[in-house]
Amino acid sequence: MIVTEHRKRMLIIGGVAAGATAAARLRRLDESAEITILEKGPYVSFANCGLPYFIGGEITRRSSLLLQTKEGFFSRYRVDVKLNTEAVEINRSAKIVTARGPEGETEIGYDKLLLAQGGAPVTPPLPGVDGKHVFRIWTIPDMDRILSYIKENKPSRAVIAGGGFIGLEMAEALHARGIRVTIVELSPQVMITMDPEFGAMIKDGLESHGIEVRTGVGVKGIRHSSVELTDGSSIEAGMVLLSVGVRPELTLAKAAGLTIGGTGGLVVDGTMRTNDPDIYAAGDMIEIAHKVHGKKVRIPLAGPANRQGRIAATNMLGGRMPYDGALGTSVVKLFDSTAASTGLSEKGAREAGFEVGVAYVFKDHHATYYPGATPLALKIVYDKKSSRLLGGEAYGKNGAEKRIDVLATALHGKMTLNDLAELDLAYAPPYNSANDPVNLAAFVGLNNISGYSPSKTPAETLEEIHRGGALALDVRTFGEMSRAPLQDALHIPADEVRDRLDEIPKDKSLYILSKDGFLGHTTLQILKANGWNRVFNIAGGYLAARWTDGWCFHASLD
Ligand SMILES: Cc1cc2nc3c(=O)[nH]c(=O)nc-3n(C[C@H](O)[C@H](O)[C@H](O)COP(=O)(O)OP(=O)(O)OC[C@H]3O[C@@H](n4cnc5c(N)ncnc54)[C@H](O)[C@@H]3O)c2cc1C
């Protein structure tokens, strides 16, 4: 408990994730402080992350989205919440905020001010965006508008512009309401925070549930009952949801002369303080350090917002709680599957200048022999120089988020692949295999770094093959090969390699394709022992290559 000499005036602008957390923390730390929240919307502390699930019908009680009320905040924390009240000006020298609300224009003084204004969904300047059938999803009133539109107009088709996690969650929600959904994403993949092969897996999963996904094309204009795309085509749509990004809410901060960083977020120091010593900020509106490469980024997610609110509150009362950034760990439910990621993607790690290695593990989420096992795709990204873990991605029906949380913990601890290989993780057949996929991914990465089992990603392999002098050696079983044949490869099943060595050229670099990378590793050892030097295992084998741009299998093994 921090002891204060007089009733400190703590003012918070924005009363949802960061703001509400900060208010509760302030009260717990200081029973005497005067705490006020200004919230321009009609609700304080609501579950914005839950909105798609209410629209989809999984959450059935609207009131369960209201985590706290104005009255509840007062009775539990003696926090004065002013709803429908917008802060319109900060006078830094007088330490006064001007607000407009039901009581008219008021001036509220502060000793310490917290900006927790979040962001707002980007509305692209397109013809037709103001239509009554065009929506954004950010607040409870947004959710109510969508639901009453669906009830009254019963649209049979919807277009969602944007294939990020909110767009994908909303695709499932609208689908559950009986609406045929098309996602239109300008980038070549959905879930741009993950690598392209995971974007491709996710797209495939969505399509298998009846969602149409159009990537590499944008929305050009919105008409009454259709959407025009940049490629000249149009899609019938009785409603349109725009979910194309979040812009930090900085009007007040800019007008007050607070420093904005290169990422477009408000600058704070390691204690969440802005360049004004009496103004702190937290949540979607700020820029923070990425915990892996230390560069400034914006990570508009609820976990960081809540933690930042807690830290800011502590420091507003004179505490010294440091904040050193976030990893961007995220997870999204997509029908019966889960996609999750943490740290840097492969492309992010390359852009950051690391000497990148990747390892894939395609394995059942628990022992295959125990009933109910489902496939899991796991990728780790590491630095070949230091063997430090840089990030991870996972997708599957079960167990994806568990592996990503292990990797997030490892990233926080700056662990290397040696550490990951040694992690002692819980095992019994209904839960796992004796070697968790995280352990296995580390083994694969270490084998690559040491040169014992050098590997190349499917994308790197293609580059080598196009450059010439390289050959793909396909060691999948005859059944696997015949169901998804790869042209221009030498096909010798792994079990026959020892007997057919004379068919394998020595004057070319060999890239071994197995089903998932495992038999490729075994085959590589056979070839090395028999004098082949320029030989690489294709990381993740067919199961990674089939999702990689440029690889063409004539059918799928599924
Ligand atoms: C549909 C949806 C689903 C999501 N799902 C997830 C998820 O699954 N996982 C996850 O990690 N994140 C999720 N997020 C993101 C997460 O909700 C945000 O990162 C988080 O809420 C940010 O917290 P914040 O406090 O910075 O801002 P917010 O929670 O947005 O709160 C900011 C508040 O400030 C108020 N405000 C702004 N300006 C003023 C002003 N001048 N005066 C008074 N009040 C003002 C706003 O009205 C708003 O209520 C989701 C977001 C949405 C919209």
The ligand as a MOL file (V3000), in Angstrom:
LIG
                    3D

  0  0  0     0  0            999 V3000
M  V30 BEGIN CTAB
M  V30 COUNTS 53 58 0 0 0
M  V30 BEGIN ATOM
M  V30 1 C -14.6410 -7.1440 -31.4990 0
M  V30 2 C -13.3240 -7.1350 -30.7940 0
M  V30 3 C -12.7550 -8.3410 -30.3970 0
M  V30 4 C -11.5280 -8.3360 -29.7600 0
M  V30 5 N -10.9910 -9.5500 -29.3790 0
M  V30 6 C -9.8040 -9.5560 -28.7400 0
M  V30 7 C -9.2520 -10.7810 -28.2880 0
M  V30 8 O -9.8590 -11.8540 -28.4480 0
M  V30 9 N -8.0400 -10.7510 -27.6750 0
M  V30 10 C -7.3640 -9.5720 -27.4760 0
M  V30 11 O -6.2680 -9.6000 -26.9010 0
M  V30 12 N -7.8620 -8.3950 -27.8920 0
M  V30 13 C -9.0680 -8.3700 -28.5020 0
M  V30 14 N -9.5890 -7.1720 -28.9030 0
M  V30 15 C -8.7920 -5.9370 -28.7080 0
M  V30 16 C -8.9660 -5.4150 -27.3040 0
M  V30 17 O -10.3230 -5.3120 -27.0240 0
M  V30 18 C -8.2770 -4.0640 -27.1970 0
M  V30 19 O -6.9140 -4.2510 -27.4490 0
M  V30 20 C -8.4370 -3.4620 -25.8210 0
M  V30 21 O -9.7860 -3.2750 -25.5040 0
M  V30 22 C -7.7130 -2.1100 -25.7490 0
M  V30 23 O -7.9200 -1.5380 -24.5140 0
M  V30 24 P -7.8610 0.0250 -24.3050 0
M  V30 25 O -8.1860 0.2650 -22.8810 0
M  V30 26 O -6.6030 0.5580 -24.8490 0
M  V30 27 O -8.9900 0.6100 -25.2380 0
M  V30 28 P -10.5410 0.3100 -25.2610 0
M  V30 29 O -10.8520 -0.9620 -24.5850 0
M  V30 30 O -10.9480 0.4540 -26.6870 0
M  V30 31 O -11.1590 1.4900 -24.4160 0
M  V30 32 C -10.9790 2.8210 -24.7610 0
M  V30 33 C -12.1760 3.6140 -24.2940 0
M  V30 34 O -11.8390 4.9840 -24.3030 0
M  V30 35 C -12.9890 5.7160 -24.6290 0
M  V30 36 N -12.5890 7.0440 -25.0970 0
M  V30 37 C -11.8350 7.3530 -26.1700 0
M  V30 38 N -11.6750 8.6840 -26.2820 0
M  V30 39 C -12.3250 9.2390 -25.2470 0
M  V30 40 C -12.5110 10.5800 -24.8310 0
M  V30 41 N -11.9870 11.6040 -25.4870 0
M  V30 42 N -13.2480 10.7910 -23.7250 0
M  V30 43 C -13.7940 9.7550 -23.0320 0
M  V30 44 N -13.6450 8.4710 -23.3930 0
M  V30 45 C -12.9080 8.2140 -24.4830 0
M  V30 46 C -13.6610 4.8790 -25.6890 0
M  V30 47 O -15.0550 5.1860 -25.7560 0
M  V30 48 C -13.3860 3.4650 -25.2000 0
M  V30 49 O -14.4920 2.9300 -24.5010 0
M  V30 50 C -10.8390 -7.1270 -29.5160 0
M  V30 51 C -11.4220 -5.9140 -29.8960 0
M  V30 52 C -12.6500 -5.9190 -30.5040 0
M  V30 53 C -13.2760 -4.6100 -30.8860 0
M  V30 END ATOM
M  V30 BEGIN BOND
M  V30 1 1 1 2
M  V30 2 1 2 3
M  V30 3 2 2 52
M  V30 4 2 3 4
M  V30 5 1 4 5
M  V30 6 1 4 50
M  V30 7 2 5 6
M  V30 8 1 6 7
M  V30 9 1 6 13
M  V30 10 2 7 8
M  V30 11 1 7 9
M  V30 12 1 9 10
M  V30 13 2 10 11
M  V30 14 1 10 12
M  V30 15 2 12 13
M  V30 16 1 13 14
M  V30 17 1 14 15
M  V30 18 1 14 50
M  V30 19 1 15 16
M  V30 20 1 16 17
M  V30 21 1 16 18
M  V30 22 1 18 19
M  V30 23 1 18 20
M  V30 24 1 20 21
M  V30 25 1 20 22
M  V30 26 1 22 23
M  V30 27 1 23 24
M  V30 28 2 24 25
M  V30 29 1 24 26
M  V30 30 1 24 27
M  V30 31 1 27 28
M  V30 32 2 28 29
M  V30 33 1 28 30
M  V30 34 1 28 31
M  V30 35 1 31 32
M  V30 36 1 32 33
M  V30 37 1 33 34
M  V30 38 1 33 48
M  V30 39 1 34 35
M  V30 40 1 35 36
M  V30 41 1 35 46
M  V30 42 1 36 37
M  V30 43 1 36 45
M  V30 44 2 37 38
M  V30 45 1 38 39
M  V30 46 1 39 40
M  V30 47 2 39 45
M  V30 48 1 40 41
M  V30 49 2 40 42
M  V30 50 1 42 43
M  V30 51 2 43 44
M  V30 52 1 44 45
M  V30 53 1 46 47
M  V30 54 1 46 48
M  V30 55 1 48 49
M  V30 56 2 50 51
M  V30 57 1 51 52
M  V30 58 1 52 53
M  V30 END BOND
M  V30 END CTAB
M  END
